[in-house]
Structures are given as structure tokens and as C-alpha cells.
Amino acid sequence: MNTKTTILIKADKKVKAAAQKAAKEIGIPLGTVLGMYLRKFARERRFEFEAHRMSAKLEKELAEVERDMQRGKNISPAFSSPDAGIAYLHSLKK
């Protein structure tokens, strides 16, 4: 007896293509991946959201910020209060 059924879902073309590529790279059909997620959802009655990867440009910029921080470069002083921070920012205009 065949216990399988078909589910039709709508997905962004780029997301579908990326998911198919990822599944193929690890050697699992996309249908198997989706079935796994459906079984987990049915069993646990919950799902998780995950953050997306940063763009290459943002990753590069953050790496530069981290390097600057390690070198003590471009670091603002710590402030004892918001007013002290605002006063410091106003002093930079002069």
C-alpha cells in the first residue's frame, strides 16, 4: 500500500534553486529534506527561524571593524551616561 502523497507549495524560484543545489551537494533529494522537516514539525509542534548569512560586503566590513578594534583604532571612549556620550559627539563638530 502506497502511503505517500503529494504536497504542492509555492516558493521563491531562487530559494528553490538554492535548496535544490544544497540538497544535491550533500546527496539528499530535496523531497527527503522537506519530508524530514514536515515529520519534525508534526512530532514537535514547533519550528525555528534562523538568521540568514550576511552578504560578502557586510562580512568584509565587519572584519575590518574587528581588526580596528583589536588594534585600538577608531574606538570611541566609554561614557558614564548618555549625556556624556552626546556631549562627546557635540565636541567632535568643533
C-alpha positions as CSV (number, residue, x, y, z in Angstrom):
1,M,0.0,0.0,0.0
2,N,1.4,3.4,-1.0
3,T,1.3,5.8,1.9
4,K,2.8,8.7,0.1
5,T,1.0,11.9,-1.0
6,T,1.9,15.0,-3.0
7,I,2.1,18.5,-1.5
8,L,2.2,21.5,-3.7
9,I,3.9,24.5,-2.2
10,K,4.8,27.9,-3.6
11,A,8.4,29.1,-3.1
12,D,10.6,31.8,-4.5
13,K,12.4,30.5,-7.5
14,K,15.8,31.5,-6.2
15,V,15.1,29.8,-2.8
16,K,14.0,26.6,-4.5
17,A,17.1,26.6,-6.8
18,A,19.4,27.2,-3.8
19,A,17.7,24.5,-1.8
20,Q,17.9,22.0,-4.6
21,K,21.6,22.8,-5.1
22,A,22.3,22.4,-1.3
23,A,20.5,19.1,-1.2
24,K,22.3,17.8,-4.2
25,E,25.7,18.8,-2.7
26,I,25.0,16.7,0.3
27,G,23.5,13.9,-1.8
28,I,19.9,14.1,-0.5
29,P,16.8,14.7,-2.7
30,L,15.0,17.9,-1.8
31,G,11.8,15.9,-1.2
32,T,13.6,14.0,1.5
33,V,14.7,17.2,3.2
34,L,11.2,18.6,3.1
35,G,9.7,15.3,4.4
36,M,12.2,15.4,7.3
37,Y,11.1,19.0,8.2
38,L,7.4,18.0,8.0
39,R,8.0,15.0,10.2
40,K,9.9,17.0,12.8
41,F,7.2,19.8,12.8
42,A,4.4,17.2,13.2
43,R,6.3,15.5,16.1
44,E,7.5,18.6,17.9
45,R,4.7,21.1,17.0
46,R,7.2,23.8,16.6
47,F,9.6,25.3,14.0
48,E,12.6,27.6,14.2
49,F,13.7,30.7,12.3
50,E,17.3,31.0,11.6
51,A,19.3,34.1,10.6
52,H,20.4,34.5,7.0
53,R,24.0,34.7,6.1
54,M,25.5,38.1,5.9
55,S,26.4,39.5,2.5
56,A,30.0,39.2,1.5
57,K,30.2,43.0,1.6
58,L,28.9,43.1,5.2
59,E,31.2,40.3,6.3
60,K,34.2,42.2,4.9
61,E,33.2,45.5,6.6
62,L,32.7,43.7,9.9
63,A,36.1,42.0,9.6
64,E,37.6,45.5,9.1
65,V,35.8,46.7,12.2
66,E,37.1,43.8,14.2
67,R,40.7,44.4,13.0
68,D,40.4,48.1,14.0
69,M,39.1,47.1,17.5
70,Q,41.9,44.7,18.0
71,R,44.4,47.5,17.1
72,G,42.6,50.0,19.3
73,K,41.9,52.1,16.2
74,N,38.6,54.1,15.7
75,I,37.3,53.3,19.2
76,S,35.2,55.8,21.0
77,P,35.7,56.2,24.7
78,A,33.3,54.6,27.2
79,F,30.8,57.0,28.6
80,S,29.3,57.1,32.1
81,S,26.0,58.3,30.9
82,P,24.0,59.0,27.7
83,D,24.5,62.8,28.3
84,A,28.3,62.3,28.4
85,G,28.2,60.5,25.1
86,I,26.1,63.2,23.5
87,A,28.5,65.9,24.8
88,Y,31.4,64.0,23.3
89,L,29.6,63.8,19.9
90,H,28.9,67.5,20.0
91,S,32.6,68.2,20.8
92,L,33.6,66.5,17.5
93,K,31.7,69.1,15.5
94,K,34.1,71.8,16.6
